[in-house]
Amino acid sequence: MLEELCMYEHNLKYYNAEFIYKDYDFIGSYVNSTVYLRGYINGHEGQIISINYDYKKKKVLYVTGPGWFIDSRNPKIEASTP
């Protein structure tokens, strides 16, 4: 799945973490092009990480999760904005 691969690469680049894909929600292209992916970081199975991914633009839009994970983002790397 392309979304899973892009999300995995995003987490390795920005968070230096191994993301384990669990499930997703897809509203439908007639509404928008966002896929809502969920999983966890290896070793933290009980703490869900959510990633909003625009499959048309092939970009991660937003990442949510526990504070320790969000705070671990590499500040030297700037995420591109759409």
OpenMM code with the backbone's topology and positions (N, CA, C; nanometers):
from openmm import Vec3, app, unit

residues = "MET LEU GLU GLU LEU CYS MET TYR GLU HIS ASN LEU LYS TYR TYR ASN ALA GLU PHE ILE TYR LYS ASP TYR ASP PHE ILE GLY SER TYR VAL ASN SER THR VAL TYR LEU ARG GLY TYR ILE ASN GLY HIS GLU GLY GLN ILE ILE SER ILE ASN TYR ASP TYR LYS LYS LYS LYS VAL LEU TYR VAL THR GLY PRO GLY TRP PHE ILE ASP SER ARG ASN PRO LYS ILE GLU ALA SER THR PRO".split()
positions = [
    Vec3(0.0849, -0.1172, 0.0000),
    Vec3(0.0000, 0.0000, 0.0000),
    Vec3(0.0894, 0.1233, 0.0000),
    Vec3(0.0681, 0.2104, -0.0960),
    Vec3(0.1502, 0.3304, -0.1124),
    Vec3(0.1428, 0.4204, 0.0101),
    Vec3(0.0235, 0.4367, 0.0645),
    Vec3(0.0062, 0.5233, 0.1812),
    Vec3(0.0911, 0.4749, 0.2986),
    Vec3(0.0927, 0.3438, 0.3188),
    Vec3(0.1696, 0.2873, 0.4288),
    Vec3(0.3186, 0.3147, 0.4108),
    Vec3(0.3679, 0.2992, 0.2901),
    Vec3(0.5092, 0.3225, 0.2618),
    Vec3(0.5461, 0.4684, 0.2844),
    Vec3(0.4656, 0.5610, 0.2344),
    Vec3(0.4940, 0.7043, 0.2520),
    Vec3(0.4898, 0.7435, 0.3988),
    Vec3(0.3943, 0.6885, 0.4716),
    Vec3(0.3837, 0.7171, 0.6136),
    Vec3(0.5056, 0.6643, 0.6884),
    Vec3(0.5481, 0.5435, 0.6537),
    Vec3(0.6649, 0.4835, 0.7161),
    Vec3(0.7884, 0.5697, 0.6920),
    Vec3(0.8076, 0.6143, 0.5671),
    Vec3(0.9218, 0.6995, 0.5349),
    Vec3(0.9136, 0.8325, 0.6092),
    Vec3(0.7947, 0.8881, 0.6207),
    Vec3(0.7757, 1.0142, 0.6928),
    Vec3(0.8183, 0.9983, 0.8387),
    Vec3(0.7751, 0.8907, 0.9037),
    Vec3(0.8098, 0.8697, 1.0440),
    Vec3(0.9574, 0.8442, 1.0637),
    Vec3(1.0201, 0.7743, 0.9725),
    Vec3(1.1640, 0.7536, 0.9849),
    Vec3(1.2396, 0.8849, 0.9680),
    Vec3(1.1970, 0.9679, 0.8749),
    Vec3(1.2670, 1.0937, 0.8466),
    Vec3(1.2455, 1.1966, 0.9576),
    Vec3(1.1214, 1.2180, 0.9981),
    Vec3(1.0905, 1.3253, 1.0926),
    Vec3(1.0939, 1.2834, 1.2388),
    Vec3(1.0717, 1.1563, 1.2670),
    Vec3(1.0634, 1.1117, 1.4060),
    Vec3(1.1631, 1.0030, 1.4421),
    Vec3(1.2363, 0.9511, 1.3458),
    Vec3(1.3311, 0.8426, 1.3696),
    Vec3(1.2642, 0.7296, 1.4474),
    Vec3(1.1493, 0.6856, 1.3953),
    Vec3(1.0707, 0.5836, 1.4635),
    Vec3(1.0192, 0.4812, 1.3630),
    Vec3(1.0013, 0.3595, 1.4096),
    Vec3(0.9469, 0.2541, 1.3252),
    Vec3(0.7964, 0.2457, 1.3469),
    Vec3(0.7199, 0.2893, 1.2481),
    Vec3(0.5748, 0.2911, 1.2553),
    Vec3(0.5184, 0.1564, 1.2113),
    Vec3(0.4269, 0.1031, 1.2904),
    Vec3(0.3596, -0.0221, 1.2573),
    Vec3(0.2165, 0.0124, 1.2168),
    Vec3(0.1831, -0.0121, 1.0903),
    Vec3(0.0515, 0.0175, 1.0355),
    Vec3(-0.0525, -0.0770, 1.0943),
    Vec3(-0.1686, -0.0216, 1.1343),
    Vec3(-0.2733, -0.1020, 1.1954),
    Vec3(-0.4015, -0.1010, 1.1119),
    Vec3(-0.4572, 0.0191, 1.0833),
    Vec3(-0.5781, 0.0282, 1.0032),
    Vec3(-0.5930, 0.1688, 0.9449),
    Vec3(-0.7012, 0.1899, 0.8702),
    Vec3(-0.7219, 0.3183, 0.8050),
    Vec3(-0.8712, 0.3455, 0.7860),
    Vec3(-0.9029, 0.4738, 0.7588),
    Vec3(-1.0358, 0.5178, 0.7173),
    Vec3(-1.0186, 0.5962, 0.5888),
    Vec3(-1.1086, 0.5734, 0.4962),
    Vec3(-1.1069, 0.6455, 0.3692),
    Vec3(-1.2486, 0.6942, 0.3466),
    Vec3(-1.2678, 0.8256, 0.3462),
    Vec3(-1.4017, 0.8816, 0.3340),
    Vec3(-1.4539, 0.8672, 0.1912),
    Vec3(-1.3702, 0.8881, 0.0952),
    Vec3(-1.4112, 0.8786, -0.0448),
    Vec3(-1.3643, 0.9996, -0.1224),
    Vec3(-1.3217, 0.9781, -0.2447),
    Vec3(-1.2643, 1.0863, -0.3246),
    Vec3(-1.3655, 1.1943, -0.3577),
    Vec3(-1.4946, 1.1664, -0.3488),
    Vec3(-1.5959, 1.2688, -0.3745),
    Vec3(-1.6007, 1.3721, -0.2619),
    Vec3(-1.5445, 1.3394, -0.1446),
    Vec3(-1.5390, 1.4328, -0.0319),
    Vec3(-1.4030, 1.5014, -0.0282),
    Vec3(-1.2964, 1.4230, -0.0221),
    Vec3(-1.1602, 1.4757, -0.0260),
    Vec3(-1.0644, 1.3608, -0.0559),
    Vec3(-0.9373, 1.3904, -0.0608),
    Vec3(-0.8381, 1.2884, -0.0964),
    Vec3(-0.7539, 1.2453, 0.0238),
    Vec3(-0.8100, 1.2563, 0.1423),
    Vec3(-0.7360, 1.2229, 0.2638),
    Vec3(-0.7659, 1.0809, 0.3100),
    Vec3(-0.6600, 1.0095, 0.3440),
    Vec3(-0.6707, 0.8783, 0.4062),
    Vec3(-0.6225, 0.8956, 0.5500),
    Vec3(-0.6995, 0.8435, 0.6445),
    Vec3(-0.6661, 0.8545, 0.7857),
    Vec3(-0.6077, 0.7205, 0.8300),
    Vec3(-0.4779, 0.7190, 0.8536),
    Vec3(-0.4054, 0.5955, 0.8873),
    Vec3(-0.3745, 0.5915, 1.0365),
    Vec3(-0.3822, 0.4724, 1.0929),
    Vec3(-0.3526, 0.4560, 1.2349),
    Vec3(-0.2564, 0.3395, 1.2557),
    Vec3(-0.1769, 0.3540, 1.3588),
    Vec3(-0.0824, 0.2502, 1.3949),
    Vec3(-0.0166, 0.2867, 1.5254),
    Vec3(0.1018, 0.2345, 1.5444),
    Vec3(0.1756, 0.2619, 1.6675),
    Vec3(0.3245, 0.2527, 1.6387),
    Vec3(0.4025, 0.2995, 1.7326),
    Vec3(0.5472, 0.2927, 1.7229),
    Vec3(0.5925, 0.1614, 1.7856),
    Vec3(0.6814, 0.0943, 1.7182),
    Vec3(0.7323, -0.0336, 1.7667),
    Vec3(0.7786, -0.0188, 1.9115),
    Vec3(0.7255, -0.1047, 1.9983),
    Vec3(0.7582, -0.0990, 2.1405),
    Vec3(0.6581, -0.0194, 2.2223),
    Vec3(0.5634, 0.0493, 2.1567),
    Vec3(0.4609, 0.1300, 2.2244),
    Vec3(0.3236, 0.0944, 2.1685),
    Vec3(0.2910, -0.0326, 2.1685),
    Vec3(0.1712, -0.0832, 2.1040),
    Vec3(0.0415, -0.0231, 2.1565),
    Vec3(0.0390, 0.0202, 2.2805),
    Vec3(-0.0827, 0.0749, 2.3402),
    Vec3(-0.1067, 0.2219, 2.3115),
    Vec3(-0.0171, 0.2870, 2.2392),
    Vec3(-0.0292, 0.4305, 2.2141),
    Vec3(-0.0433, 0.4542, 2.0635),
    Vec3(-0.1624, 0.4971, 2.0229),
    Vec3(-0.1965, 0.5103, 1.8819),
    Vec3(-0.1371, 0.6378, 1.8213),
    Vec3(-0.0826, 0.6221, 1.7021),
    Vec3(-0.0349, 0.7339, 1.6200),
    Vec3(-0.1305, 0.7437, 1.5011),
    Vec3(-0.1802, 0.8637, 1.4728),
    Vec3(-0.2694, 0.8859, 1.3585),
    Vec3(-0.2014, 0.9779, 1.2592),
    Vec3(-0.2140, 0.9432, 1.1328),
    Vec3(-0.1531, 1.0234, 1.0272),
    Vec3(-0.2572, 1.0503, 0.9199),
    Vec3(-0.2758, 1.1782, 0.8874),
    Vec3(-0.3635, 1.2174, 0.7784),
    Vec3(-0.2777, 1.2321, 0.6546),
    Vec3(-0.3118, 1.1551, 0.5517),
    Vec3(-0.2286, 1.1465, 0.4313),
    Vec3(-0.3121, 1.1808, 0.3083),
    Vec3(-0.2652, 1.2782, 0.2296),
    Vec3(-0.3310, 1.3146, 0.1036),
    Vec3(-0.2741, 1.2257, -0.0059),
    Vec3(-0.3542, 1.1306, -0.0527),
    Vec3(-0.3021, 1.0347, -0.1500),
    Vec3(-0.2844, 1.0944, -0.2890),
    Vec3(-0.3540, 1.2037, -0.3203),
    Vec3(-0.3340, 1.2675, -0.4514),
    Vec3(-0.2021, 1.3440, -0.4552),
    Vec3(-0.1724, 1.4140, -0.3479),
    Vec3(-0.0483, 1.4920, -0.3396),
    Vec3(0.0678, 1.4080, -0.2880),
    Vec3(0.0383, 1.2887, -0.2353),
    Vec3(0.1387, 1.2000, -0.1772),
    Vec3(0.2178, 1.2696, -0.0666),
    Vec3(0.1417, 1.3348, 0.0258),
    Vec3(0.2027, 1.4083, 0.1357),
    Vec3(0.1305, 1.3799, 0.2664),
    Vec3(0.2076, 1.3754, 0.3724),
    Vec3(0.1510, 1.3660, 0.5058),
    Vec3(0.1026, 1.5050, 0.5438),
    Vec3(-0.0237, 1.5160, 0.5857),
    Vec3(-0.0818, 1.6449, 0.6212),
    Vec3(-0.0696, 1.6755, 0.7694),
    Vec3(-0.0863, 1.5721, 0.8514),
    Vec3(-0.0930, 1.5951, 0.9951),
    Vec3(-0.0614, 1.4657, 1.0693),
    Vec3(0.0059, 1.4780, 1.1822),
    Vec3(0.0389, 1.3620, 1.2653),
    Vec3(-0.0053, 1.3915, 1.4080),
    Vec3(-0.0757, 1.2965, 1.4694),
    Vec3(-0.1124, 1.3099, 1.6103),
    Vec3(-0.0697, 1.1836, 1.6849),
    Vec3(-0.0500, 1.2006, 1.8140),
    Vec3(-0.0093, 1.0884, 1.8974),
    Vec3(0.0267, 1.1379, 2.0350),
    Vec3(0.0846, 1.0529, 2.1171),
    Vec3(0.1231, 1.0940, 2.2519),
    Vec3(0.2289, 1.2046, 2.2479),
    Vec3(0.2303, 1.2858, 2.3511),
    Vec3(0.3212, 1.3993, 2.3578),
    Vec3(0.4671, 1.3627, 2.3374),
    Vec3(0.5119, 1.2525, 2.3973),
    Vec3(0.6527, 1.2128, 2.3844),
    Vec3(0.6881, 1.1870, 2.2382),
    Vec3(0.5919, 1.1356, 2.1608),
    Vec3(0.6187, 1.1089, 2.0194),
    Vec3(0.6230, 1.2392, 1.9389),
    Vec3(0.5241, 1.3248, 1.9568),
    Vec3(0.5185, 1.4511, 1.8837),
    Vec3(0.6400, 1.5367, 1.9187),
    Vec3(0.6796, 1.5387, 2.0444),
    Vec3(0.7953, 1.6173, 2.0883),
    Vec3(0.9270, 1.5636, 2.0334),
    Vec3(0.9282, 1.4383, 1.9869),
    Vec3(1.0525, 1.3800, 1.9363),
    Vec3(1.0795, 1.4150, 1.7903),
    Vec3(0.9915, 1.4964, 1.7280),
    Vec3(1.0106, 1.5330, 1.5887),
    Vec3(1.1433, 1.6050, 1.5702),
    Vec3(1.2113, 1.5716, 1.4611),
    Vec3(1.3399, 1.6328, 1.4329),
    Vec3(1.3174, 1.7786, 1.3915),
    Vec3(1.3535, 1.8754, 1.4781),
    Vec3(1.3264, 2.0161, 1.4464),
    Vec3(1.4145, 2.0706, 1.3320),
    Vec3(1.5204, 2.0003, 1.2979),
    Vec3(1.6084, 2.0491, 1.1908),
    Vec3(1.5503, 2.0222, 1.0522),
    Vec3(1.4488, 1.9355, 1.0461),
    Vec3(1.3888, 1.9019, 0.9173),
    Vec3(1.2516, 1.9668, 0.9115),
    Vec3(1.2318, 2.0511, 0.8126),
    Vec3(1.1027, 2.1174, 0.7957),
    Vec3(1.0130, 2.0370, 0.7057),
    Vec3(0.8893, 2.0159, 0.7482),
    Vec3(0.7918, 1.9461, 0.6650),
    Vec3(0.7456, 2.0415, 0.5549),
    Vec3(0.7240, 1.9880, 0.4369),
    Vec3(0.6731, 2.0713, 0.3282),
    Vec3(0.5256, 2.0944, 0.3498),
    Vec3(0.4787, 2.2126, 0.3150),
    Vec3(0.3378, 2.2447, 0.3273),
    Vec3(0.2760, 2.2475, 0.1895),
    Vec3(0.1493, 2.2041, 0.1811),
    Vec3(0.0846, 2.2000, 0.0495),
    Vec3(0.0618, 2.3362, -0.0094),
] * unit.nanometer
topology = app.Topology()
chain = topology.addChain("A")
for resn in residues:
    res = topology.addResidue(resn, chain)
    for name in ("N", "CA", "C"):
        topology.addAtom(name, app.Element.getBySymbol(name[0]), res)
